[in-house]
Amino acid sequence: MALDDIQKPNIGTPEFARGRTTSERKMWAIVTTIAFAVFWFAGLFLAAGLYGQQDMHWSAPVLSVLGLAVGLFARRRVDAD
């Protein structure tokens, strides 16, 4: 097998060349990252409270659910055409 057969050229047009990279998509990508970070961080405290490592605080389940919901919504907005 020749090297030219293994190395394939890039096929198609990247998203930024089609004009899909907008400031709105960038903003939703940042919101997605922050929301999922809140979800995982609060989820750690939620798991610690459930397994008795610390006292359960009301904010852990609320922030975990809120972070997941906002993260999923924002992720859908990033993929929206």
Wavefront OBJ file of the C-alpha trace (Angstrom):
o trace
v 0.000 0.000 0.000
v 1.442 3.305 -1.055
v 1.645 6.342 1.172
v -0.658 8.279 -1.165
v -3.371 5.680 -0.587
v -3.135 6.114 3.183
v -3.042 9.907 3.233
v -6.384 11.203 2.054
v -7.006 14.866 1.353
v -9.485 16.834 3.394
v -12.895 16.307 1.874
v -15.624 18.899 2.212
v -15.776 22.430 3.466
v -15.126 23.204 7.137
v -17.903 24.835 9.144
v -16.134 28.175 9.495
v -15.833 28.426 5.710
v -19.579 27.857 5.354
v -20.268 30.720 7.741
v -21.541 28.598 10.625
v -19.064 30.021 13.132
v -20.919 32.979 14.527
v -20.649 34.906 17.746
v -23.952 33.378 18.855
v -22.615 29.830 18.454
v -19.450 30.784 20.329
v -21.508 32.243 23.159
v -23.627 29.063 23.392
v -20.455 26.948 23.393
v -19.137 28.912 26.371
v -22.497 28.581 28.164
v -22.413 24.812 27.483
v -18.950 24.479 28.991
v -19.806 26.486 32.102
v -23.144 24.715 32.631
v -21.619 21.244 32.408
v -18.815 22.329 34.755
v -21.451 23.426 37.296
v -23.263 20.114 36.781
v -20.183 18.006 37.482
v -18.968 20.158 40.378
v -22.360 20.142 42.079
v -22.712 16.445 41.262
v -19.576 15.716 43.279
v -21.077 17.438 46.324
v -24.377 15.657 45.710
v -22.642 12.270 45.591
v -20.668 13.100 48.741
v -23.892 14.011 50.504
v -25.638 10.842 49.367
v -22.788 8.607 50.500
v -22.453 10.317 53.868
v -19.118 12.020 53.354
v -20.629 15.398 54.183
v -23.986 16.926 55.029
v -26.398 17.340 52.137
v -27.027 20.960 51.251
v -30.040 22.044 49.197
v -27.888 23.774 46.585
v -26.100 20.613 45.406
v -29.123 18.886 43.807
v -30.552 22.183 42.547
v -27.301 23.265 40.878
v -26.718 19.783 39.496
v -30.122 19.596 37.819
v -29.943 23.220 36.690
v -26.450 22.769 35.234
v -27.523 19.646 33.361
v -30.645 21.291 31.953
v -28.861 24.460 30.843
v -25.944 22.450 29.449
v -28.201 20.232 27.351
v -30.205 23.205 26.106
v -27.071 25.165 25.212
v -25.567 22.143 23.472
v -28.655 21.910 21.288
v -28.328 25.624 20.462
v -24.710 25.094 19.357
v -25.818 22.405 16.904
v -28.840 24.368 15.637
v -28.615 25.470 12.046
l 1 2 3 4 5 6 7 8 9 10 11 12 13 14 15 16 17 18 19 20 21 22 23 24 25 26 27 28 29 30 31 32 33 34 35 36 37 38 39 40 41 42 43 44 45 46 47 48 49 50 51 52 53 54 55 56 57 58 59 60 61 62 63 64 65 66 67 68 69 70 71 72 73 74 75 76 77 78 79 80 81
